[in-house]
């Protein structure tokens, strides 16, 4: 009987990047794989809950995505960090892994992985069409140099043109059993349900959240607004038809959601299309404008500027809630991609890659 595969993962606290990696970790450890994870302190409990071993980055920049200024650290320091490269080099020597798993944004770490000659998998938490865009040019080559690229997106959603054959779409993985039940209960089940989610990381979203609360005031809907770690719900004013909470697994409520209002983060949009929820996208930065454009291109929702005022937000939400054709397109797309998110298939691919011979 073959010994369990030993794997080394490099990740970072980017909020939406980690849930599919967490799902993958849980699947791998359940199969007996030994996985060590280099990550930030804010990720430790989630990593350890999967059964993987956690090790804190030592020389890479510290990061907490819920704190102001985190984007500056990511794009100014982390992606090409020499400290992260040194940490990963030391981890390879210590752990003697069979396979390297590297978040697709960590360019310096991907460079170390390539130089090691060990089989390497890039973990793609964005549409591969984003990797092909000019804004991603500095990361495209190290990603495509990997033995395998797992794209945590639906191929039918991803606008990528002729991706290389080693780019494999395995769908937007989620931790198994993450939302069997919701601690939140509807107060007005006879009204349409609006879910508002503007990222768990800090993106200066508090003013937009407040305008959305004002827009929902007086509408004949029940609204649930999740603020994430970055915004204190007590800092927002809301009418009785709006419930404010920090976090709720979207899978617990999206099946009954009539409109999802989102910043168009890839993970949140993937959850929306999985459950067939029509969307209003308010992109604030990063890859969100490309994701929002894809939502519009597929006829699954509309896009407004994040600076939209209360009147426009309310009018657009009301129009989308009454759009029967939009609701049917959204549900049809959900049926089209049903079952494509497959953590077991992803784990099969990784175990096969771990058994592949190392490159000279």
C-alpha positions in Angstrom: 0.0 0.0 0.0 1.4 3.4 -1.0 2.4 5.8 1.8 0.1 8.8 2.2 1.0 11.8 0.0 2.8 14.6 1.7 1.8 18.1 0.6 2.9 21.6 1.4 0.5 24.5 0.8 1.2 28.2 0.7 -1.8 30.5 1.2 -2.6 34.0 2.5 -5.4 35.8 4.1 -7.2 37.2 1.1 -10.7 36.4 2.4 -12.4 34.9 -0.7 -9.3 32.9 -1.8 -9.4 30.5 1.2 -12.8 28.7 1.3 -12.1 26.6 -1.7 -8.6 25.8 -0.4 -10.2 24.9 3.0 -12.6 22.5 1.3 -9.6 20.9 -0.6 -7.6 20.6 2.6 -10.5 18.8 4.4 -10.9 16.4 1.5 -7.2 15.6 1.3 -6.8 15.0 5.0 -9.9 12.8 5.1 -8.1 10.6 2.5 -5.0 10.3 4.8 -2.8 12.9 3.0 -0.4 14.8 5.2 -0.7 18.5 4.5 1.3 21.3 6.1 0.0 24.9 5.4 1.9 28.1 5.5 -0.5 30.9 6.2 -1.4 34.0 8.3 -2.4 34.0 11.9 -6.1 34.8 11.0 -6.2 31.5 9.1 -4.9 29.2 11.7 -8.1 28.0 13.3 -9.7 27.3 9.9 -6.7 25.4 8.7 -6.4 23.3 11.9 -10.2 22.5 11.7 -9.5 20.6 8.4 -6.9 18.3 10.1 -4.0 20.0 8.3 -0.9 21.3 10.2 -0.5 25.0 10.3 2.7 27.0 10.3 2.8 30.7 10.4 4.7 32.8 7.8 7.8 34.1 9.5 9.5 36.4 7.0 6.5 37.1 4.7 4.6 40.3 5.6 1.9 39.8 8.3 -1.6 40.3 7.0 -5.2 40.5 8.3 -7.6 41.1 5.6 -10.2 42.7 8.0 -7.8 45.5 8.8 -7.5 48.8 6.8 -4.6 48.9 4.4 -4.5 45.2 3.7 -4.7 45.7 0.0 -1.6 47.8 0.1 0.3 45.0 1.8 -0.9 42.4 -0.6 -0.2 44.2 -3.8 2.8 46.2 -2.6 4.6 43.6 -0.5 3.2 40.1 -0.4 2.8 38.8 -4.0 6.5 39.1 -4.8 7.8 38.9 -1.2 11.4 37.6 -0.8 10.5 36.8 2.8 7.7 34.5 1.6 10.1 32.8 -0.9 12.6 32.2 2.0 9.9 30.8 4.2 8.7 28.4 1.5 12.3 27.3 0.7 12.8 26.4 4.4 9.4 24.6 4.5 10.3 22.4 1.5 13.6 21.4 3.2 11.8 20.7 6.5 8.7 18.9 5.2 10.1 17.0 2.2 6.8 17.1 0.4 5.7 15.1 -2.6 3.6 18.0 -4.0 3.5 21.7 -3.6 0.2 23.7 -3.6 0.5 27.4 -4.0 -2.1 30.1 -4.1 -2.0 31.6 -7.6 -1.3 35.1 -6.4 2.0 34.2 -4.6 4.4 34.8 -7.5 7.6 34.6 -5.5 6.5 31.3 -3.9 5.6 29.9 -7.3 9.1 30.8 -8.4 10.6 28.8 -5.5 8.3 25.9 -6.3 9.3 25.9 -10.0 13.0 25.9 -9.1 12.5 23.0 -6.7 11.6 20.6 -9.5 8.8 19.2 -7.4 5.3 18.8 -8.9 3.5 22.1 -8.3 -0.2 23.0 -8.4 -1.3 26.6 -8.6 -4.6 27.2 -6.8 -6.7 29.6 -8.9 -9.4 31.4 -6.9 -10.1 33.8 -9.7 -11.6 33.3 -13.2 -8.8 32.2 -15.5 -9.9 35.0 -17.8 -8.5 37.3 -15.2 -5.1 35.6 -15.4 -5.2 36.2 -19.2 -5.9 39.9 -18.7 -3.1 42.5 -19.0 -3.5 43.5 -15.3 -2.4 40.0 -14.4 0.6 39.8 -16.8 3.2 39.5 -14.0 1.5 36.5 -12.5 0.5 34.6 -15.7 3.9 33.1 -16.5 4.6 31.6 -13.0 1.0 30.3 -12.8 1.1 28.6 -16.2 4.6 27.1 -15.4 2.9 24.9 -12.7 2.3 21.3 -13.5 -1.4 21.8 -12.9 -3.7 24.8 -12.3 -6.9 24.2 -10.4 -9.5 26.8 -11.3 -12.1 27.2 -8.6 -14.7 28.5 -11.0 -17.3 27.2 -13.4 -16.0 26.9 -17.0 -19.3 28.2 -18.3 -18.8 31.3 -16.2 -15.1 31.8 -16.9 -14.5 34.0 -20.0 -11.0 32.5 -20.5 -10.0 32.0 -24.1 -8.4 28.6 -24.9 -6.8 28.1 -21.5 -3.8 25.6 -21.5 -4.8 22.0 -21.1 -3.3 21.8 -17.6 -5.8 24.4 -16.4 -8.7 22.4 -15.0 -11.9 23.9 -13.7 -13.1 22.0 -10.6 -15.8 24.5 -9.6 -16.2 26.8 -6.6 -15.4 24.3 -3.8 -16.9 24.9 -0.4 -16.1 23.2 2.9 -18.4 20.1 3.2 -21.4 20.5 5.4 -20.6 24.2 6.0 -24.2 25.2 6.1 -26.6 22.4 7.1 -28.7 24.9 8.9 -28.9 28.6 9.5 -29.0 30.2 13.0 -30.9 33.1 11.4 -34.7 32.7 10.9 -36.8 34.7 8.6 -39.2 37.2 10.2 -41.3 37.9 7.0 -41.2 34.7 4.8 -44.0 36.1 2.7 -41.8 38.9 1.4 -38.9 38.6 -1.2 -35.5 38.0 0.5 -32.6 40.3 -0.3 -29.1 39.2 0.8 -26.4 41.9 0.9 -22.7 40.8 1.1 -19.8 43.2 0.4 -16.8 41.1 1.2 -15.4 39.8 4.5 -12.2 41.8 3.9 -11.7 45.5 4.5 -12.5 47.4 1.3 -13.9 50.6 2.7 -17.3 49.2 2.2 -19.0 50.8 5.3 -20.5 53.8 3.4 -21.9 51.6 0.7 -23.4 49.2 3.2 -25.1 52.2 4.9 -26.5 53.5 1.6 -27.8 50.0 0.9 -29.5 49.9 4.3 -31.1 53.2 3.5 -32.2 51.9 0.0 -33.8 48.9 1.6 -35.7 51.0 4.1 -39.4 51.1 3.1 -39.1 48.4 0.4 -41.5 45.5 0.7 -38.7 43.0 1.3 -36.9 41.2 4.1 -33.2 41.9 3.9 -30.2 40.3 5.5 -27.0 42.3 5.5 -23.7 40.4 6.3 -20.9 42.8 7.2 -18.0 40.4 7.7 -15.1 40.9 10.1 -14.2 44.3 8.7 -17.4 46.2 9.7 -19.2 46.2 13.0 -23.0 45.7 12.4 -23.6 48.1 15.3 -22.0 50.9 13.3 -24.8 50.8 10.7 -28.3 52.2 11.0 -31.1 49.9 9.6 -34.9 49.8 9.4 -36.8 46.9 11.0 -37.0 45.0 7.7 -33.2 44.7 7.6 -31.2 42.3 9.8 -27.5 43.1 10.3 -25.1 40.3 11.2 -21.3 39.8 10.8 -21.4 36.4 9.1 -23.7 33.7 7.9 -22.7 31.0 5.5 -24.3 32.0 2.2 -25.2 28.5 1.3 -27.7 28.5 4.3 -29.9 31.2 2.7 -29.1 31.5 -1.0 -31.6 28.8 -2.0 -34.4 31.2 -0.9 -32.8 34.5 -1.9 -34.6 36.6 -4.5 -31.8 39.1 -5.0 -28.1 39.0 -4.0 -26.4 42.4 -3.8 -22.7 41.9 -3.9 -19.3 43.6 -4.5 -18.8 40.9 -7.2 -16.1 39.1 -5.4 -15.5 35.8 -7.3 -16.4 33.6 -4.3 -19.7 35.4 -3.5 -20.7 35.4 -7.2 -19.9 31.7 -7.5 -22.2 31.1 -4.6 -24.9 33.2 -6.2 -24.8 31.4 -9.5 -24.7 28.0 -7.8 -28.0 28.7 -6.2 -29.6 30.7 -9.1 -29.8 34.0 -7.3 -30.2 37.1 -9.5 -27.5 39.7 -8.7 -26.9 43.4 -8.4 -23.1 43.8 -8.6 -21.3 46.8 -7.1 -17.6 46.2 -7.8 -15.2 48.0 -5.6 -11.8 46.9 -7.0 -9.4 43.9 -7.5 -10.9 41.6 -10.1 -14.5 42.5 -9.2 -15.1 44.7 -12.3 -14.3 41.7 -14.6 -16.5 39.3 -12.5 -19.4 41.8 -12.5 -19.1 42.3 -16.3 -19.3 38.5 -16.7 -22.5 38.5 -14.6 -24.0 41.1 -16.9 -22.8 39.4 -20.1 -24.5 36.1 -19.1 -27.7 38.0 -18.2 -27.5 37.0 -14.5 -27.8 40.5 -13.1 -26.9 44.1 -13.4 -23.9 46.3 -12.5 -23.8 49.7 -10.9 -21.0 51.8 -9.7 -20.1 51.4 -6.1 -20.8 55.1 -5.7 -24.4 54.8 -6.7 -26.8 56.8 -4.5 -29.7 55.6 -2.4 -32.4 56.3 -5.0 -30.6 54.5 -7.8 -29.8 51.5 -5.6 -33.5 51.2 -4.5 -34.9 51.6 -8.1 -32.5 49.0 -9.5 -33.2 46.5 -6.7 -36.9 46.9 -7.2 -36.5 46.4 -11.0 -34.4 43.3 -10.5 -36.8 41.8 -8.1 -39.7 42.2 -10.6 -37.7 40.8 -13.5 -39.1 37.3 -14.1 -36.9 36.6 -17.1 -33.8 37.3 -15.0 -34.9 34.9 -12.3 -35.5 32.2 -14.9 -32.0 32.7 -16.5 -30.4 32.6 -13.1 -32.1 29.3 -12.3 -31.3 27.9 -15.7 -27.6 28.6 -15.2 -27.6 27.0 -11.8 -29.1 23.9 -13.4 -26.5 23.9 -16.1 -23.5 23.9 -13.6 -25.1 21.7 -11.0 -22.7 19.1 -9.7 -19.6 20.6 -11.3 -18.0 21.7 -8.0 -16.2 18.5 -7.1 -13.7 18.4 -4.3 -13.1 14.6 -4.7 -12.2 15.1 -8.4 -9.8 17.9 -7.3 -8.2 15.6 -4.7 -7.9 12.8 -7.3 -5.9 15.2 -9.5 -3.7 16.3 -6.7 -2.9 12.8 -5.6 -2.1 11.8 -9.2 0.2 14.9 -9.4 2.0 13.9 -6.1 2.9 10.5 -7.7 4.3 12.2 -10.9 8.0 12.2 -11.2 9.9 15.3 -10.3 11.3 17.5 -13.0 15.1 17.6 -13.3 
